[in-house]
Amino acid sequence: MTTTKAADAAPDILSPEFAEDPYRFYRVLRDEYPVLYHEATNSFLISRFEDCANAFRNPDFSSRNYEWQLEPIHGRTILQMEGTEHSRHRALLNPFFRGKGLERFMPVIMENATRLIDDVVRRAGQELVDGIAKTGRADLVEDFSTWFPINVMVDMLGLPKSDHDRFHKWYQSIMAHLNNLAGDPEITARAEQTRQELRDYMLPIIAERRDGDGDDLLTRLCRAEVDGHQMSDEEIKAFVSLLLVAGGETTDKATANMIRNLIDHPDQLEAVRKDRSLVDNAIAETLRHSGPVHMIMRQTETDVELHGTTIPRGSTCIMMLSAANRDDRQFADPDEFNIFREDLDVAKAFSGAANHVQFILGRHFCVGSLLARREMQTALNLVLDQLHDLRYQEGFTPTETGLYTRSVPELLVEFTPAKP
Ligand code: HEM
């Protein structure tokens, strides 16, 4: 058996230089080390578009890694299921997140975005009135994007609005835990407490909704059946916990990166403001160019041969989605943010036939891609309508942070509030 060991000159994904700017190292990985054994994480890095896309469709790469990666936090979820169990869960979820099922939740999405943006505008208006600032100011991450997808989820589930704060706290605790590479014991303890609190909160509500006739997502999940099977209480609780991360962190960070990308390209911001049919282009290009999910893991179920390297059975592979999405074998000038690019298929960008891999491809393709698109469309349209002359606050430069997921943690902007 041959395995390639990390060459001395190969980029180290745990180095500070990589954390500062992973993109220049992605190029080196793709061109020189398309399959690289990384000793510190005991895993194989896979960085080219075609290799990632093929792996997601190949059962030799399973998602059993989630048994140790996420099960301790959420419980057993769809992410780690395969075969019939996975198809049954997808069949239970799909009706709520696609087509008419999703459209029924549009008012919830709209109402939440409007409420949050209205707050931003109202505070800005108040500042104007108070003479504190000549323009409206906000941190669009803290004031908007970290709240929006979580509040939508809480409302879709039919849980009280008064619990928005509580879910937001749980969300931040789980996120901190997932990004706790340094192993801070306080963060681990808080995540353990969150797991317990969410369980104590959810289980009695799930028991109640089993007999309910409400129209909310939770009641419908409690009552839905495929082939005579229902999701168990523990599975529903685990799914809600997963949604905080799968649907929360991703959309939060994608929204922040999209607004950053547009402010950084004022001509493109202006083009989208004038022609709203370009909103989907801005979303899709953000997912390709600066999608929040940089890495996900897979596990090999058999020895796999790739570019002359044997990846032994049972190995952890890190699939580098953001490296793949900037592969110049797939996209011309891949480091350029360009909503007009012709090689990104915007019409298919939110479906399993996409030609980027931010939602991956194959059987675990993101269930929530259309919900994410709806949320980002709503967010962008409101920002364009309500926050005129959008620009950074003086002296502020956005800086991306994060390894597995990455985004701008602050977005300090100034704007002229739209007239009421
Ligand atoms: C821009 C936003 C989003 C991005 C970039 C994103 C990305 C992803 C990725 C990469 C996966 C594959 C994970 C893996 O197999 O290891 C995934 C799966 C999933 N996503 Fe999303 N997601 C987004 C929004 C959402 C939303 C809003 C929901 C809410 C329903 C959601 C729910 C899920 C679920 C349940 C899965 C598991 C599907 C399965 O295993 O069959 N996602 N997503």
Residues whose N, C-alpha, C, O or C-beta is under 5 A from the ligand:
A	BS01	HEM	I78 L79 A246 G247 T250 T251 A254 V293 I296 M297 Q358 F359 I360 R363 H364 F365 C366 V367 G368 S369 L371 A372
